[in-house]
Amino acid sequence: MTNHANGDLVVDEGVVSEEKRQIGASMMEQLVPEITTHALSYLDYPSLCRLSMTNSSMRRAANDDNAWKALYHKGKICGTLQDFSVEQDGISPVNGWKAYYAATKAVVDANAEFFSFIRSRSLAAMSRLWLHADYVKCIHSSGELLTGYAAVMESWAAALNRAPGGGGGQGAGVAFELREVRARVAGDVAWLTMKAYVDVDSVPFHVTNVFERHRGRWLIVHHHTSLMLPAHNNIFR
């Protein structure tokens, strides 16, 4: 704020903005830690990261491990609410909850890419998502076990070229819905389980995807799809 010779006061907007930021930071510091953690848990991943870059007080608050733990248990990953906390009450991440959240988000994103490539029938994209190794494995719903990158990619070429209804040729994209997605990360290995519905009222496929992290990228090393059997056909009942 400056005072001109004619007596008029001129407000410097930059100074006011900085003052507002300082007031906000001061208010954040005065909050009880539990309240701060609860408030930050309503933010999503990008917002919490942006908040950490505003000033030192916000950085400390946004990097608090309890805030990331709360965000994880609320299941706010990939812009949707999913219960990733199921079966994970006993987890104590070695590198903290922020790193664990980031790793979980990355592998969930990779899993979403996997299904987007099936929807779009993109073999080239699918081939880049698999680890190029002789120990990768794939079991499609037909039940056949395929081992090695070449065999797995050959099976995907056939599957993605198969039109809906079992015909040949490049058909329309595959439409399905994923439910009950569960993810677990253990170091550089992660696995996800889920149910895939080709039709809303259809019997779901049970899907398991196993990923390994190589040079910062999550790559698939194992895929297993099986069709849920009716109760009277279940050999274990």
Sequence and secondary structure as in RCSB ss.txt:
>XXXX:A:sequence
MTNHANGDLVVDEGVVSEEKRQIGASMMEQLVPEITTHALSYLDYPSLCRLSMTNSSMRRAANDDNAWKALYHKG
KICGTLQDFSVEQDGISPVNGWKAYYAATKAVVDANAEFFSFIRSRSLAAMSRLWLHADYVKCIHSSGELLTGYA
AVMESWAAALNRAPGGGGGQGAGVAFELREVRARVAGDVAWLTMKAYVDVDSVPFHVTNVFERHRGRWLIVHHHT
SLMLPAHNNIFR
>XXXX:A:secstr
 EE TTS EE  HHHHHHHHHHHHHHHHHHS HHHHHHHHTTS HHHHHHHTTT HHHHHHHT HHHHHHHHHTT
EETTEE  TTTT TT   TT HHHHHHHHHHHHHHHHHHHHHHHHT HHHHHHHB  STT EEE TT  EEESHH
HHHHHHHHHHHS TTS  S  S    EEEEEEEEEETTEEEEEEEEESSTTS  EEEEEEEEEETTEEEEEEEEE
EE   GGG TT 
